[in-house]
Amino acid sequence: MPDSQLIAILIAAMVAGVVLFRLYTVLGRRTGHEPQPDNGRPASPSPLQTARAPAQLELPPEGACARGLLDIELADPSFDRDHFLKGARTAYEIIQKAYADADRLALRPLLSDDVYAAFERELSARPGATARLTGINDTRIVGAELTGKLADITVAFRASFAGPDGAPREVVDHWSFARTIGATDPNWILVATAGDPA
């Protein structure tokens, strides 16, 4: 009997150790320099408004949204932060190129209905050539939330663009991607865009 109690205590201690280690890796250490989280998402009248704006935003560390990321990871053990960021970066490049080329067929499967409608309005009103993405300088998760089974992650992209006149500029875009946990489709869809005012 004492042996079974000892085994139960050891198992409980191992589980507690794993949970504490997991929390430590997700939350990290407090340094006293953490920014206050911003739970509100600024609205943007234009889906690619920041392609015309200077890069002035300070990007908060990923610890500012650690609770949301932990909720998503607990609900979906297959979620991997690094894999998600690589996918978000690829999606950003594809969407920016498709927007510049006015390629609606490439845009449609990557965007929610609302975002696609906003892109369509922009494309229809666009007079001609637009800025083109020349490079991504930084990609960082700045917001995360789990509502029921809907995971929503906001990513800040610090990127370089060349205007129609060839003039370079750096911008910061905040794009939110969503996915229903447990859905058969593994892809994340762009559901909101925001950034610096023009």
C-alpha positions, -999 to 999 in steps of 0.1 A, spaced: 0 0 0 28 25 8 43 17 -26 12 26 -44 9 59 -25 45 67 -33 39 60 -70 8 82 -70 28 111 -53 56 107 -78 32 108 -108 15 139 -93 49 156 -89 59 148 -124 26 161 -138 30 193 -117 66 197 -130 55 193 -166 28 219 -161 51 244 -144 78 239 -170 52 245 -198 39 277 -181 75 289 -177 83 284 -214 51 302 -224 51 330 -199 88 335 -194 102 357 -167 91 392 -157 118 418 -162 98 449 -152 98 462 -188 67 444 -201 43 467 -220 6 468 -211 -14 445 -234 -38 461 -258 -69 440 -261 -86 463 -285 -80 459 -322 -79 492 -341 -103 494 -370 -90 502 -405 -111 515 -433 -87 501 -459 -74 465 -459 -39 476 -469 -39 511 -454 -5 507 -438 12 502 -472 11 540 -474 21 547 -438 54 551 -420 66 524 -396 62 540 -362 47 513 -340 67 496 -313 61 458 -314 54 443 -280 71 410 -270 51 379 -274 47 377 -236 20 404 -239 -4 378 -253 9 347 -235 -25 339 -219 -43 337 -253 -15 316 -268 -16 292 -238 -54 288 -242 -49 280 -278 -21 255 -271 -41 238 -245 -71 235 -267 -51 224 -297 -19 204 -288 -8 204 -324 -5 242 -325 31 252 -329 40 289 -326 70 289 -349 51 269 -376 22 294 -373 45 324 -377 61 308 -408 27 302 -423 16 338 -415 47 352 -431 40 331 -463 4 342 -463 14 379 -460 37 376 -490 11 358 -511 -17 382 -502 4 413 -508 16 400 -542 -20 390 -552 -33 424 -541 -5 442 -561 -14 420 -592 -52 423 -586 -53 385 -586 -87 379 -570 -86 341 -575 -54 339 -553 -69 362 -527 -103 346 -522 -94 314 -504 -71 333 -479 -95 359 -468 -128 360 -447 -158 373 -466 -156 407 -449 -119 412 -456 -123 400 -492 -151 425 -497 -128 453 -484 -100 441 -507 -125 440 -537 -135 476 -530 -99 487 -529 -91 469 -561 -121 484 -579 -112 519 -568 -75 516 -574 -64 539 -602 -33 519 -613 0 506 -599 4 502 -562 32 497 -537 49 463 -539 64 442 -510 101 440 -512 109 423 -479 97 414 -444 119 427 -417 101 413 -386 72 391 -379 58 389 -343 27 377 -325 11 407 -307 -23 393 -298 -40 360 -292 -75 350 -281 -96 318 -279 -134 324 -279 -151 290 -277 -134 270 -304 -124 301 -325 -87 309 -322 -77 344 -333 -41 355 -335 -28 390 -345 6 392 -361 26 424 -366 46 425 -398 73 451 -402 78 452 -440 95 472 -468 76 483 -498 86 501 -530 60 526 -543 51 529 -580 78 556 -582 103 532 -568 106 551 -535 112 527 -505 92 528 -473 88 507 -442 54 500 -427 39 480 -399 8 459 -406 -13 442 -379 -32 412 -395 -55 389 -376 -58 353 -386 -85 329 -373 -92 292 -373 -118 270 -357 -100 244 -335 -109 209 -345 -120 219 -380 -109 196 -409 -93 226 -427 -60 233 -411 -56 268 -428 -58 301 -409 -79 328 -426 -72 365 -426 -101 381 -407 -89 417 -400 -63 442 -410 -51 473 -392 -21 495 -387 -7 530 -386 -30 557 -399 -19 572 -433 
